[in-house]
Amino acid sequence: MTVFITGATEGIGFELMRIFAAQGHDLILVARNESKLNAIQQEYGKQARITYYASDLSHPDNAEFIYHDLQYRKVCVDIAINNAGFGTSGSYTQTDWEKEHDMLKLNMVTLAYFTKMFARDMKARGHGRIMNVASTAAFEPVPYMAAYGATKAFVLSLSQSINFELKGSGVTVTTLCPGVTESKFHQRADTQNTLQKAKILPQATAREVAEYGYKMLMRGKPLAIHKFGNRFSVFMERFLPRSIVLRLASSTTH
Ligand SMILES: NC(=O)c1ccc[n+]([C@@H]2O[C@H](COP(=O)([O-])OP(=O)(O)OC[C@H]3O[C@@H](n4cnc5c(N)ncnc54)[C@H](OP(=O)(O)O)[C@@H]3O)[C@@H](O)[C@H]2O)c1
């Protein structure tokens, strides 16, 4: 099987890569840092055949290049995991537009593009699995991470709809929703503070999230919210007024 993973050098994507490498699948990995990709190829290349693209997926043109290059090389992707993503935090009037714009393109446009292209090919072949990484933030507005939360709501909505459209085609789209997960994500999003405040929320390691995501992906589950505590809060939020949900969400981000 050929497995395509974006954001495979760190955190959840790295752990997913390790799971698939241990099974000897062919891997196509994408991230920006070429030396890390090269080190992964050296270390895991004995277990699995690894190809990589050192590419900034905040530029959707790069995603188009990668897809067309795979077509040119006649590579059929059986499993596609759109995991690369990052967050920004702070008051929306003060956050940096350039960085946020890159986030919107990476978290939404590139993910939507790869999902369309791989789902189309998989449907034509009658089989395939896609996993898109959203977040528990997808279920609620998130003041002080407003744009990030909105990108994840987009991922959830898009992926669930496509999974529905693909029923009976042999192709499934799983939306993985991690809660707070230890990784470099928080450094880049400047949310180390959030991590402290969010101590009441369930926390997980990237390995735990990856193992759970892997299981749900292979079972073709449409929605995978990691940890019972997160599933419980997502369920309970339905019964709370939006004003309270907003206040609760902002208490962990501000
Ligand atoms: N950590 C959490 O608490 C948490 C919670 C819910 C959801 N999530 C979601 O889970 C996914 C993975 O997050 P993580 O915690 O594993 O983050 P992470 O440790 O920061 O890893 C992010 C990965 O994405 C790659 N990446 C980042 N920007 C990229 C770009 N512009 N182009 C190509 N690759 C890029 C990074 O490699 P390079 O830097 O080399 O590009 C890295 O491999 C994200 O979509 C995130 O939103 C995380």
The ligand as a Gaussian input file, in Angstrom:
#p B3LYP/6-31G(d) Opt

LIG

0 1
 N       -1.110000      19.667000      19.134000
 C       -2.371000      19.864000      19.416000
 O       -2.742000      20.192000      20.580000
 C       -3.415000      19.683000      18.337000
 C       -4.773000      19.614000      18.755000
 C       -5.742000      19.460000      17.780000
 C       -5.402000      19.361000      16.443000
 N       -4.095000      19.436000      16.064000
 C       -3.796000      19.352000      14.631000
 O       -2.984000      18.215000      14.385000
 C       -2.179000      18.434000      13.215000
 C       -0.731000      18.083000      13.553000
 O       -0.335000      18.912000      14.616000
 P        0.896000      18.566000      15.579000
 O        0.456000      18.871000      16.962000
 O        1.440000      17.220000      15.280000
 O        1.890000      19.737000      15.122000
 P        3.488000      19.821000      14.972000
 O        4.162000      18.959000      15.988000
 O        3.773000      21.283000      14.933000
 O        3.755000      19.182000      13.512000
 C        3.301000      19.834000      12.363000
 C        3.822000      19.108000      11.137000
 O        3.341000      19.803000       9.965000
 C        4.460000      20.250000       9.169000
 N        4.121000      21.551000       8.598000
 C        3.845000      22.695000       9.258000
 N        3.657000      23.706000       8.409000
 C        3.823000      23.188000       7.164000
 C        3.777000      23.746000       5.862000
 N        3.538000      25.044000       5.668000
 N        3.992000      22.943000       4.808000
 C        4.265000      21.619000       4.982000
 N        4.307000      21.031000       6.200000
 C        4.100000      21.817000       7.273000
 C        5.630000      20.324000      10.151000
 O        6.892000      20.159000       9.508000
 P        7.785000      21.425000       9.008000
 O        7.834000      22.408000      10.132000
 O        9.099000      20.827000       8.628000
 O        7.068000      21.960000       7.802000
 C        5.345000      19.116000      11.043000
 O        5.796000      17.940000      10.405000
 C       -2.390000      19.899000      12.813000
 O       -3.299000      19.954000      11.742000
 C       -2.997000      20.527000      14.065000
 O       -3.817000      21.627000      13.763000
 C       -3.087000      19.589000      16.983000

